[in-house]
Amino acid sequence: MPANLTPEYERAERRYREALDDAERMAALQEMLAVIPKHKGTEKLQAELKRRLSQLRRAEQKAGPGKGPDPFHLPKHGAGQVVLAGPPNTGKSSLLAATTHAPVRVADFPFTTVVPQPGMWLREDVQLELVDTPPLTADHVPAGLMGTLRNADVVGLVVEAGDAGLEQAETVLELFRERGLMLRSVPRSALAALPTGTRPGLLVVNKTDLTGGQALDVLRDLYAGQLDVLGVSARTGEGLDALFRRLWELLAVVRVYSKEPGKAPDMNRPFTLPEGATVADLARHIHRDLPDTMRFARLWGHSRFPGQAVPKTEVLRDRDIVEIHG
């Protein structure tokens, strides 16, 4: 059976081959495992990737006495992983606390966050994983942070509203460019046409409740065509709805609900699949052998007859309801 590897997988594989250290290799392997198509044709390759990752982790644990797991290597959860990065005191921890209610330490002094801190943002019946990270400056980039960013599905660069935001954004983006990481506000599905090292990203301008909108306009003009600029306030909640919607668009996923014959659909726990996924892809998420044994599916969704019979090759859309018949 052909592997049918995706451009997203091939980009992660290039990052693995070009990695300069084991931290970057592990980050690339984790992404390869996350995006590889899950079917019989890739089972051996999946096993090989897991073997390589296991070897690197064992080597890391043997590197020094008492060394534990690397906190910068974060397994992905939810519909996608969004990593927040930026200078000190821009409010990354406040954003994580406001959106996920994770038990983070929020303080007015810099460098409160010393290791990545994840939390789950539940909204519109899906969960996005947000990760707060230690601050970076022109003089210091925490060891392991670049691997966390390269492994992210989306990177949110968090800066302050006001005059400081422009310098903060330019400083961090230059640090990224020096390390081969570029951010563009494009969906994951559109990365194939962009240079290696490009990740979906946007500029999150926090603390808009403390200043006017002039700085936002300057940043939007400066990064037009490259990065979306979204103004938010972790304190008041301003702009968080728009931020969630834009992150969802950049993740390029759809939520699909399953339904057993004769029963109501489960509308609380949707499957999240890449845009362009088919009924067969959903069936494979339910059970790896189901695409081979299913006969057809019934579908409720946009521009379709309710309960319309569709083949396994039918492309799914956001909020479709699918009933699979074996």
C-alpha positions, 0 to 999 in steps of 0.5 A: 500500500502506498504511503501517500506522504503529505507535503506537511510531512515532507517539510518536517522530514527536511527539518529533521535532516537539516537539524543541528542538534538532538533537540531539533531532531526530536521536535521534527520527529514529533511533528512527522508523527503528528502529520503522517497519514495514519493507515496500513501503508505507513505503519512500518514508517510510523514504527521507525519514527517512534524508534528514532524518537525513543533512541534520542530520548534515551540518549538525552536521559543518559547525557547527565546524572538525574536528568529528567524529560526535556520540558520543551518537548510537548506532545500535542493535544486537542485540535492543534497546538498554538505556542505563544512566544515573545519578550518579557512582560507582554502578557503571555501568561495572562493570555493563557490564564484568561483563555484556558484557566491553566494554573499559571503564575502571573506577575508584573516582573519579568521571567516569571515563566521558566518552562513551557506551560500548556493549557486547553482553550475550550470554545465552540465544542473544540479544544485548542492547546495554548502553550506559554513559553519563557520570554526571549530577548535580543541577548537570550533565547532559552535553550530548547525554545526553538524546537518548541516553536518549530514543532508548533502548529501555529506560533503567536508572537505576543507583544505589547500595545503601544510604542514598545510593540513595534520594537518588540516584534522586530527584535523577535522576528529577527531572532527567528530569521537568524535561526531559520524560522519564518512566520506567515499568516497562512493556513497549514494547508498552504505551507507547501509553496513557502520556504522551508522553516516557515510556520503559520503565525500571527502577531498578538498585540496584548493590553489594548485596554491600556492604549489606543489603536494607533500602534495597531494600525502602524503594525498592520501597515508594516506587516501587511501581506505577511502577518495578521495583527490582532489586538487583544486584552487578557484583562477585559477579554477584548479580541479573544473571540476574533483570536480564536477564529483566526487560529482555527483558520490557520490550523486548517482543520474541520470538526466532524461529528459521528453518529451511530445508526438509529441514535442521535449524533454526539455533538459534544466530542467532534473529531478534528481532521485536516481540511480536505479529509474524506469519510475514509479518513474519519473512519480510519480515526475511529478504527484503522480497519474501518475504511476497508470494511465500511460500505457507505456513509450517510451525511448531514451537512452543508448543501446536502440532503439530510442523511444523504448517502455518500461514498468513502471518498466524499470530502468533509466540511466543518460541522458535518455529521457522519453515520458510517455503515459497515 
